Amino acid sequence: MVREEFDTERSIMVDQHNIEMNDIADILFAMEQNFQDRENEAKSEFQSMTDEIRNKVRNPNLTFLNTA
């Protein structure tokens, strides 16, 4: 009787643990994807700004015309 109750409770706890571990794995995956997206966006923005500065240095007369 006690053993059956223990096994039942243990089974419920193991199942709940597995569900929570799967949820955590999904959250971790989503967080990693979000981080990768933000990192790629930052790299792209940095590259665009670098190119823009490089173009301004190479063509200073065009910069004056664009800001006037």
C-alpha positions in Angstrom: 0.0 0.0 0.0 2.7 2.5 1.0 4.9 1.3 -1.8 2.1 1.9 -4.3 1.5 5.4 -3.1 5.2 6.1 -3.2 5.5 4.8 -6.7 2.5 6.7 -7.9 3.8 10.0 -6.3 7.2 9.3 -7.7 5.8 8.7 -11.2 3.9 12.0 -11.0 7.0 13.9 -9.9 9.1 12.4 -12.6 6.6 13.2 -15.3 6.3 16.8 -14.0 10.0 17.1 -14.0 10.3 15.9 -17.6 7.6 18.4 -18.6 9.4 21.2 -16.9 12.8 20.2 -18.4 11.2 20.2 -21.9 9.7 23.7 -21.2 13.1 24.9 -20.0 14.8 23.5 -23.1 12.2 25.3 -25.3 12.8 28.6 -23.4 16.6 28.2 -23.7 16.3 27.6 -27.5 14.1 30.7 -27.9 16.5 32.8 -25.9 19.4 31.6 -28.0 17.6 32.4 -31.2 16.7 35.8 -29.8 20.3 36.4 -28.9 21.5 35.3 -32.3 19.0 37.6 -34.0 20.0 40.6 -31.9 23.7 39.8 -32.4 23.3 39.6 -36.2 21.3 42.8 -36.2 24.0 44.6 -34.2 26.7 43.3 -36.5 24.8 44.4 -39.6 24.1 47.9 -38.1 27.8 48.2 -37.2 28.9 47.2 -40.7 26.5 49.8 -42.2 27.8 52.5 -40.0 31.4 51.5 -40.8 30.6 51.7 -44.5 28.9 55.0 -44.1 31.8 56.5 -42.3 34.3 55.0 -44.8 32.3 56.6 -47.6 32.2 60.0 -45.9 36.0 59.9 -45.5 36.5 58.9 -49.1 34.1 61.5 -50.5 34.1 64.5 -48.1 32.5 66.8 -50.7 29.4 64.5 -51.1 29.0 64.6 -47.3 28.7 68.4 -47.4 26.1 68.2 -50.2 24.0 65.6 -48.4 23.9 67.6 -45.1 23.0 71.0 -46.7 
